[in-house]
Amino acid sequence: MNGRCERCRVETMITSMSMFNTQMICPECETKEKNHPKYQEAREIERKAVQSGNMNFSGIGKPSDL
């Protein structure tokens, strides 16, 4: 991590993995994700992928309106 959010490019010391793709995102982008209508769907699909043994699931893709 280079100290920037991979989505909005703001400098940050805190990141987490996006639920939609493999971007490392800042807390503000994470909040936006959690409020997106497809967030719960993305979480459920990721959970099923991990349960089936896919520990490198790349997500369902970032929605265009995010």
C-alpha positions in Angstrom: 0.0 0.0 0.0 1.4 3.4 -1.0 -0.6 5.5 1.4 -3.4 6.2 -1.1 -6.9 4.8 -1.6 -6.9 2.9 -4.8 -10.3 4.2 -5.6 -10.5 7.9 -4.8 -6.7 8.4 -4.5 -6.9 10.3 -1.2 -3.9 9.9 1.2 -4.8 7.5 4.0 -3.2 5.5 6.7 -6.2 3.1 6.9 -7.4 0.8 4.2 -9.6 -2.3 3.7 -10.3 -4.5 0.8 -13.3 -3.6 -1.3 -16.2 -6.1 -1.2 -16.7 -5.5 -5.0 -13.2 -5.9 -6.3 -9.6 -6.2 -5.0 -9.0 -2.5 -4.5 -7.7 -1.3 -1.1 -10.0 1.5 -0.1 -10.1 4.3 2.5 -12.8 4.5 5.2 -14.9 7.0 3.2 -15.0 4.7 0.2 -15.8 1.8 2.4 -18.8 3.7 3.9 -20.0 4.5 0.3 -19.7 0.8 -0.5 -21.7 -0.3 2.6 -24.5 2.0 1.6 -24.7 0.7 -2.0 -27.7 -1.4 -2.9 -25.5 -4.3 -4.2 -23.3 -4.4 -1.1 -25.2 -7.3 0.7 -25.3 -9.3 -2.6 -21.5 -8.8 -3.0 -20.9 -10.0 0.6 -23.0 -13.1 0.2 -21.4 -14.1 -3.1 -17.9 -13.5 -1.6 -18.9 -15.6 1.5 -20.0 -18.5 -0.7 -16.8 -18.3 -2.8 -14.7 -18.5 0.3 -16.7 -21.4 1.7 -16.2 -23.3 -1.5 -12.4 -22.9 -1.1 -11.8 -19.8 -3.3 -9.6 -17.7 -1.1 -8.6 -15.4 -4.0 -12.1 -14.3 -5.0 -11.8 -11.1 -7.0 -15.3 -9.8 -6.3 -18.4 -9.2 -8.4 -17.0 -6.0 -10.0 -17.4 -2.4 -8.9 -20.8 -1.0 -9.9 -20.5 1.9 -12.3 -22.4 4.2 -9.9 -19.9 3.8 -7.1 
